[in-house]
Amino acid sequence: MRYIEPHAHMVSRTTDDYTSMVTAGCVAVCEPAFWAGFDRCSVDGFRDYFRQLTEIEPRRAARYGLPHFSWLCINPKESEDLGLAEDVLSIIPEFLDKPNVLGIGEIGLNKNSRNEVKIFERHVQIAVENDRLILVHTPHLEDKLKGTKLILDVLRNAGVRPGRTLIDHVEEHTVRQVLDAGHWAGITLYPESKATPARAIDMVEQYAAERLWLNSACDWGHSDPLAVPKTALEMRRRGHSAAAIDALIFGNPLRFLSQYSGFKVADHVGGSV
């Protein structure tokens, strides 16, 4: 099969993961900026991290024949420090013209605090002013519904074009709101705090799949860089056609990400499932 991994934190993964992903049919990987497991304390730390996302990691991925793309932001977990957040926002334009930068992400909310909302609004402003794609993180567990509603309000008030925004980590109680607002929706296949393959395909079967994608969000936690192709096997087990599987795990992310003119995929695999 062929697939695009649209959300993976590869700076926290080994090179063996790149080999496994390419072997499974991955043709492109996209890496949002994220929390490093600790709060970074200076803008210089973020500058180095953005260099890693835009220069170092693409070279590492290329060794395995995999095009690598990135998103830039300060993660919601680090938005409580408004001074640091504003400093980080000020350096993002330095990196937006790097050839692998898709846009702004993963921005959004963690605890739905006032400071998080303020920095989320500032990120959205940068994306709108620079006509870039947006990738949004929704809160975990009990905060998800409230946070998703707040996120949709901010995006609506900012005049964001819904078709250029992907709202990630949707679950059964938030996916309809995101799709009804015209945005794309990401279903994250994470073993503990997000969707299992069975839950993900239940959602795919319940809703029109043309603005849905699957992603692993693999990072330094308990996660699986092969979650997308493994979930494709669940689709096949349920009797979905090869064309339907290909449309979900390859065609859909390709359509969204190709709104950035520099997006490309490797050509070393075919399309059969």
Order of alpha helices (4+ residues) and beta strands (2+ residues): beta-alpha-beta-alpha-alpha-beta-alpha-beta-alpha-beta-alpha-beta-alpha-beta-alpha-beta-alpha-alpha-alpha
